[in-house]
Amino acid sequence: MYRLRIEADLTQVELARRMGTTQSAIARMENGGTRPTLETLERVAGAVGQELAVVVGTRLSENRSIAKMVRSGHAVVRNAS
C-alpha cells in the first residue's frame, strides 16, 4: 500500500481523504498493524487511480507477467494452506 501511495504522489492524509478514512488508519495498514479487507483494497485502488486484480490459479508464480509484478512489488503470490 505504501508503494501505491508514493507512486500516486499522495500523503497519508490525502489518501485517507480520498478513501473516506483517517490518516491513522492508513498508517496502521502501511505498518502492518491491520490487514485490509478486499473492500478496503478496492478503495485504495480507486483512490490511487489503479485497478485491483485478485487471481486464483495454478502455478501463478511461473507466469512471466505475474512474476514481473511480484518482483516490482505490485503483486503477491501466496499458496493457500
C-alpha positions in Angstrom: 0.0 0.0 0.0 2.9 2.3 0.8 4.3 1.9 -2.7 1.0 2.6 -4.3 0.6 5.8 -2.3 4.1 7.0 -3.0 3.7 6.2 -6.8 0.5 8.2 -6.8 2.4 11.1 -5.1 -0.1 11.2 -2.2 0.5 11.8 1.5 -1.3 9.6 4.1 -3.7 12.4 4.7 -4.5 12.8 1.0 -5.0 9.1 0.6 -7.2 8.9 3.7 -9.3 11.8 2.4 -9.9 10.1 -0.9 -10.8 6.8 0.8 -13.0 8.4 3.4 -10.9 7.2 6.4 -8.3 8.7 8.7 -4.6 9.2 8.4 -4.0 6.9 11.4 -5.9 4.1 9.7 -3.6 4.5 6.6 -0.5 4.4 8.9 -1.7 1.3 10.6 -2.3 -0.5 7.3 1.1 0.6 5.9 2.9 -0.5 9.0 1.2 -3.9 9.0 -0.9 -3.2 12.1 -4.1 -4.2 10.3 -4.9 -6.5 7.4 -7.0 -4.7 4.9 -10.2 -6.3 3.6 -10.9 -6.8 -0.1 -13.3 -3.8 0.1 -10.5 -1.7 1.6 -8.1 -2.7 -1.1 -10.7 -1.8 -3.7 -11.0 1.7 -2.1 -7.2 2.0 -2.1 -7.0 1.1 -5.8 -9.7 3.6 -6.7 -8.0 6.3 -4.6 -4.7 5.9 -6.4 -6.3 5.5 -9.8 -5.4 1.9 -10.2 -7.3 -1.4 -10.7 -7.4 -4.3 -8.3 -6.9 -7.8 -9.5 -7.5 -10.9 -7.5 -6.4 -14.1 -9.2 -6.7 -17.7 -8.1 -4.9 -20.3 -10.2 -2.3 -22.9 -10.6 1.4 -22.1 -10.7 0.8 -18.4 -10.8 4.4 -17.7 -9.8 5.6 -19.3 -13.1 3.5 -16.8 -15.2 6.0 -14.2 -16.5 3.7 -11.3 -16.2 2.7 -12.1 -12.6 6.4 -12.8 -11.7 7.3 -9.4 -13.1 4.6 -7.8 -10.9 5.9 -9.7 -7.9 9.5 -8.6 -8.5 8.4 -4.9 -8.8 6.3 -5.2 -5.6 2.9 -4.8 -7.3 1.7 -8.4 -6.7 2.0 -11.1 -4.1 1.5 -14.8 -4.8 0.6 -16.9 -1.8 -0.3 -20.6 -1.5 -3.5 -21.4 0.3 -2.9 -23.6 3.4 
